[in-house]
Each structure stands twice: as C-alpha cells, then as structure tokens.
Amino acid sequence: QLKLVESGGGLVQPGGSLRLSCAASGREFSRQAMAWYRQRPGNQRELVAVISSAGTTTYTDAVQGRFTISRDNSKNTVYLQMTGLKPEDTAVYYCNTKDPTPFTPTGVRDFWGQGTQVTVSS
C-alpha cells in the first residue's frame, strides 16, 4: 500500500512564497523518484518537478528558477518550495510516484496524493 498526503497549500499574493509537503508511507521512499504535478483551472494535469532517488532534479520551464523540489528521506517527505508565485501558478498540486506493473499498457502505475490547492491572487 502506498499513501501520499500533500499539505501546505493556501492563498498567497503574487510574488509570495509557499512550501508544499508530501508525506509518503508504505514504500521504500528513498528508492523512489518523486514528482509534483499541478492541474490549473481548465487545463490538463502537468508535470512541474521531479526528483530522483539520487536527488537529481528537473523542472518544467514555467517554474524553472522559482520552484525547488527537495526530499528528506529520514522523514519520507518531498517538498516543493515555491517562490515568486504568479497568478498562473494557481492550481491543485499533486504529489506523484510511479511503480512498474505488467497490468497496464504503459507498464507503469501512478500513485497520487489527494492534492492541495494553491491560489495566487491579490
């Protein structure tokens, strides 16, 4: 069983900062690549940031230089530090990890948290 629980969302003014947390349980967290996705109003869910088991990070261009993904393996937690927030960052943010499986066409099963709402507005 894998459980991902996001927290830290809320209302913030443009230019502000927010840190999201994702607590993971039921898996060998330190061996998992973890990701943050977001779903903006009227849009498909999109990948925001990824951190590998080794700590290598990658970001979508829209957040590069403003967001930082990190992990604390001792706490089984992944973070998304968001700075310089813009109204277009408003979205539900989801924590994600993937497991291999023979039972899907892609060979991958996604695990998602419940999502946490981030609203950037004056």
Residue pairs with C-beta under 8 A, 6 or more apart in sequence:
1 26
2 24
2 25
2 26
2 27
2 97
2 99
2 111
3 24
3 25
3 26
4 22
4 23
4 24
4 95
4 96
4 97
4 111
4 112
4 113
5 22
5 23
5 95
5 113
5 114
6 20
6 21
6 22
6 93
6 94
6 95
6 113
6 114
6 115
6 116
7 20
7 21
7 22
7 23
7 116
8 18
8 19
8 20
8 21
8 116
9 18
9 20
9 92
9 93
9 116
9 117
9 118
9 119
10 18
10 117
10 118
10 119
11 119
11 120
11 121
12 18
12 85
12 118
12 119
12 120
13 85
13 120
13 121
13 122
14 85
14 86
14 87
14 120
14 121
14 122
15 84
15 85
16 85
16 120
17 81
17 82
17 83
17 84
17 85
18 82
18 85
18 118
19 79
19 80
19 81
19 82
20 36
20 79
20 80
20 82
20 93
20 116
20 118
21 77
21 78
21 79
22 34
22 36
22 77
22 78
22 79
22 80
22 95
22 113
23 75
23 76
23 77
24 32
24 34
24 76
24 77
24 78
24 95
24 97
25 76
27 97
29 73
29 76
30 53
30 73
31 53
32 53
32 97
33 50
33 51
33 52
33 53
33 97
33 98
34 50
34 51
34 69
34 71
34 78
34 95
34 96
34 97
35 47
35 48
35 49
35 50
35 51
35 69
35 95
35 96
35 97
36 47
36 48
36 49
36 50
36 69
36 78
36 80
36 93
36 94
36 95
36 96
37 45
37 46
37 47
37 48
37 93
37 94
37 96
38 45
38 46
38 48
38 89
38 91
38 92
38 93
38 94
38 118
39 45
39 46
39 91
39 92
39 94
39 115
40 46
40 88
40 90
40 91
41 90
41 91
45 94
46 60
47 60
48 59
48 60
48 63
48 67
48 80
48 93
49 57
49 58
49 59
49 60
49 63
49 67
49 68
49 69
49 80
50 57
50 58
50 59
50 69
51 57
51 69
51 70
51 71
51 78
55 71
57 68
57 69
57 70
59 67
59 69
62 88
63 82
63 89
66 82
66 83
66 84
66 85
67 80
67 81
67 82
67 83
68 79
68 80
68 81
68 83
69 78
69 79
69 80
69 81
70 78
70 79
70 81
71 77
71 78
71 79
72 78
72 79
78 95
80 93
82 89
82 118
85 118
85 120
86 120
87 120
87 121
88 120
89 118
89 120
90 118
90 119
90 120
90 121
91 117
91 118
92 115
92 116
92 117
92 118
93 115
93 116
93 117
93 118
94 112
94 113
94 115
95 112
95 113
96 110
96 111
96 112
96 113
97 110
97 111
98 108
98 109
98 110
98 111
99 108
99 109
99 111
100 107
100 108
100 109
101 107
101 108
101 109
103 109
